Amino acid sequence: MHNVLFLNGQSAQVAEIMQGYALEGFELAVHSSNCSEEDKKALIRDAEFLLLHPADISAPVLQAARKLKHIQLLTAGYDKVDIRAARELGITVSTNGGANAWAVAEHTIALLLALYKKLLQCDQSVRAGTWRKPVTGGNTFEVAGKTVGLVGVGNIGSKVAKRLKAFETEIIFCDRGSANGDEFGGTRVDLKTLLSQSDIISFHLPLTDATRGMIGVAELDMMKSSAVLLNTSRAELVDEEALEIALREGWIAGAGLDVFYEEPVPANCGLLELDNVVLTPHTAGHSHEGWFRRARFAWENIQRVAAGEQPASQVK
């Protein structure tokens, strides 16, 4: 019997889904991911496999594991796991294999449409009985004809590209990999070109030492004053203070954000004061279908490692 530990930071329903896909020969133990470092050390001690969503896993916690072979994330991001320590200990780590890519891609486009069509303001005007139409003066926009710049075109970014291509947009992108854009009809450019030419800029990169803070004052200043920025990836890719200044002073026209430096967002966060921002509570990757897809992929990957094979979607 293989021991599988699931540190669950989500709902009881997620735990039920994971238990529902558990395989014969694997025993699943579910615990809250909000426990202390010492509790994590005790829990992980005899686990062969670790399921995470989400949880901070430090080097000391990994060093307490005596049998751990593989860490399976239910997320695309892996910045909360000490990857270097895992590698040194011979523990493989895998992301969710793009299981939430459909949900994040759709959410990204929803943020864009909410910004372009002023959907929140329209909803508020109907509820207030004012019936104010923000289209007066050209305050709403069409996506068609715009240049979309995608920073990262992996599982999620490529799906955003395919969907926005149907809106009759021009797609440009920059990426750390070897993507050439043939799959979605995009043109590869460097970051500076992307920032200066795009009407819509969307981020789809993991958080690493190389990507942390990649967008600051200088980069925001390169963008068009009519441009909007979308971030459904990791908050730390973009300097949040600089972004607030850019939005407040009109360097850029708007932003759609699903990720933040501090979550939940504190009441004194300046972004909450702005009406040119659409904010959602880190829910882009959540969908009914996506959770079942994540569960299937996770268990298939655990089974693969248990059989002596290399895992899919391994973090290198």
Buried (B, 14 or more C-beta within 10 A) or exposed (E): EBBBBBBBBBEEEBBEBBEEBBEEEBEBEBBEBEBEEEBBBEBBBEBBBBBBBBBBBBBEBBBBBEEBBBBBBBBBBBBBBBBEBBEEEEBBBBBBBBBBBBBBBBBBBBBBBBBBBBBBBBEEBEEEEEEBEBEEEEEBBEBEEBBBBBBBBBBBBBBBBBBBBEBEBBBBBBBBEEBEBEEBEBEBBEBEBBBBBBBBBBBBBBBBEEBEEBBEEEBBEBBBEEBBBBBBBBBBBBBBEBBBBBBBEEBBBBBBBBBBBEEEBEEEBBBEEEEBBBBBEBEBBBBEEBBBBBBBBBBBBBBBBBEEEEBBBBBE
